[in-house]
Amino acid sequence: MARRDLHGCRSIVTGASSGIGKYLAMQLSQVGACLVLTARREKRLNELVEWITDQGGRAFAVAGDITDEEVRQRCVDLAVDHLGGLDALINNAGVGAYGPFADADSDRLRQIMEVNFFAPVELIRTALPHLKAGNRPIVVNVGSILGHRAGVFNSEYCASKFALHGISDALRAELSRDGIDVLHACPSLTASEFTDSVLDRGDRTPKFVGKAMPPEVVARKTIQAMRKGKSEILLSFGGKMLVWFDRFCPSLGNWLVRRFGG
């Protein structure tokens, strides 16, 4: 994993209209990165591009659903045509749902997997030829601590983040041959609009223990990890402890999830 200067880094950021993605875009622009930003909410996306431009940065918007192959292709084409190539792909877009697994149908699982797993993986595939030609290229997958230790009443979300964790580890080894780094960033509870836009709330929702981390802090720590060439970051003390319990004392980890998860 290589250290990198992000000034001039030609980057795609998905899910950029709010939360972690918005702050990733803002903070990357402030260190001189050039950006292609994508999200479904066109008005917010355009406002963000305008703010970056007013600050002296370079950014372009692609409004649309990241599960759409055409939207993914437009992002890559825009980076190549207007930025001259691609150095960083940041897969941040995500969606969740709350409620018991038994009460849901297959559509909930498929929607979550499409956004959280298939879309970022296929965007990586589309971007690979250009990343191979990039300057110290990197893929950043924004996962979750729930991709290390699953909780209750959000089983489909956990499954999608476990899948993203797995593909991140596999591609880190495979793409190292081409000089492409892979960073897996794992926030815990984040103070963003994510919980307001879940697909399904169900009758029971998870209990969130601990203080939510501000999205600007998650963004800052992720960018620091990109600079330092880290392969994975766990972004909260509670998240690190949960992973530690799961690895070294799984019975205690199971009890904590049952006791505090729902």
N, C-alpha and C positions, 0 to 999 in steps of 0.2 A: 504494500500500500504506500503510495507516494504522497509526500507533502506537496502542496500546490498553492500558488498565488491565484486568487480568484478574480483579480483585476483582468477584465477582458474575457472572462470565462463565458462561453456561449452556452446558455442553459435553457432547458425546458422545465417549467414547474407546473404540475397539474393540481387541480383543486385550489387555484390561486385567488379566488374571489373573497375568501374569509379565513379566519383562524390561522393555523400554522402556515398554510400555503401563502396567505397574504403577507405575513411577516417574513417568510423566507424570501419572497419576491422583493419586498422593501429593503431588507437588510443586504441581500445580494446586490441590489442596484447601488446601494451606498458604498460598497467596496469595489464597484466598477464592473460588475458582471453585466452582460447583455442578455436579454431575456425574451423568451416566448412563453406567454402565460395562457393557460386554458382553464375554463370552468364553464358551468352551464349558465350562470347569471351574467348576461352580457353587460348590463348597466354597471354593475359593480366592477367587472373586469375592465371596462373602458375607463372608469374612474381611477382605478389603480394604475393603468398605463399612463393616464394623464398626469397623475401625481409623480410617477417616476420620471416622466419626460420633463416636467416642471423643475425637478431636482437636478436636471442635467444628465439623466440616464437614458438608456435605450431599451425599449420594451415594445412588444407587439402582442396582440390578443387574438386568440382563437376561441370563440364562444361555441360550446357544444358539449355533448355527452361523451365522456372519454371511452365509453363502451362501444362507440361508433368507430369502425375502422377508418372511415373517411376523415373523421376529426383527428384521429391519431396521425394519419398520413399528412394532413395539413400542418400539424405542429412541426413535424420533422422537415417538411418541405419549406416552411417559413424560416426555420432556423438556418437551413442550408442557403436559401435564396437571399435572405436579408442580413444574416449574421455571418455568412461565409462558412458555416460548418457547425459542429456540435461537440462540446466538451463535457457537458454535465446533463444528465437526465434525472430529475427529481420526481419520483412517483409519490405524490402526497394525497391525491384524491381518495376518499373513502366514505363508506356508509355503514350504518349499523342497524340493529333491530333488537328490541327487548321482548322478553316473554318466554314461557316454557317451550321447549322444543316440541313437546307432544301436541301443543295447541296450534302449531304453525303448519303451513303446507310447503310443498316443494318450491313454490315461486319465491318465497322469502329467501331460502338458501341460494337459489340460482341468481337472484338479483344481487345479493351480497357478494357472491363469488365472482360475478361478472365485473363489478366495480373494483373490488378489493384485490382480486387475484388475476383474472384473465386479462383485464384491460392493461394493468402495468406490465405484465409479462409480454403481451403482444406489442406494447409500445417499445419495450426494450428490443424486441426482435426487429421491429421496423427501424429503430435508431442505430442498430449495431454497425452497419457499414460506415456510418458517419462518425460514430464514436471511435471506431478503430483508427480513423484518420485524425482524431482530435488531439488537443494538447493536454496531456495528463488526464485522460478521460475518466469519468466516474459515473456510476449509477447509484442513486440514493433511493432506497425504498423505505418509506416511513411506515413502520409497522406498529406494534403495540406490545406492551408488556404481556398482554393476553395472548401473544403469539409464542410466549414461553411457558406460561402457566394459565390454563383456561379457568374461567369463572362460570357462574351459573346465570341462567336466563339471558344469555347472549351467545349461545353455543355456535350459531352460524358465523357470527363475527369472529369468534375465537378461531374457528376452523380456517377462515379465510386468512387470518394473520399468521397462523401456524404454517399455512401453505406459502405465504409470502416469505416467511422466515426460511423455510426449506429451500425455495428457489434462490434466495439471496446467498445462502451458504454454498449451494451447488454452483451458481454462476460465478461466485468470487474465485473459486478454484479454476473453473473452465476459462473464464475471460482473462485471467491473469496472463495467459499466453499471449494475448493481444495488448497487454498493457492497460487493461480497463479495470479500475478498482470498483468494488461494490461495498457500499456502506448501508448497514441495516440499523436504522434509528428507531428506538423503542420508547416512546413516551408512555406515561401512565395517564391518569385522569388529567385532562387539559381543559382550561376554561375557554371554551369556544362554542360555536353554534352547532357542533356535531350532535350533541344530545337533543337539540331542537329539531333536527331533520332526520331522525331515524325512520326507517320504513314502517316499523310496527312497534307499538309500545306494550301491547299485551296487557294482561291484568296484573302482572307482577313484574317488577323491574329490579335490576341489581342494586344493592346498597353500595354506594361509593364511599370508601373509607379514606380519609386523608384529604389534604388541601389540594385543590386543583392547581396545576402549574400554568402560569400565563403562557399563551401561545408564542409571544415574542421571546420568552426564555427558551422554549423548545426550539424555535428557529435559530436563535443565537448559538445554542449548544450544538445543533446539527451542523451549522456552518463552521464552527470551530473544529468539529470532527472531520469535515471535508478537508479543511486546511491541513490538519495534522495527519491525514491519511489513516484514520482509524477504520476498522472493519465493522464494529458494532458499538453502539452506546445504549445503556440503560439509563433513563433520564430522571429517575427519582430514587430516593433512598428506600422507600417502601417497595418499589418495584424490584430493586436489587435484592432486598431481603426475601421477597416472595420467591424469586428465582433461586436464591440460595437454599431456602427451605425445601423447595421442590427437588433440588438436585441431591441434597445431603440428608434431608429428613422428610421424605415425601409424605409420610403419614401425618406429620404436623402440618405440612402444606395443605393436604386434603382437609384436615380439620379446620384450618383457618378459612379456607374457601367456603366450607359448609356453614361455619359459624357466622362469618361476616359478609358472605356474598349474597345472601338472599333471605 
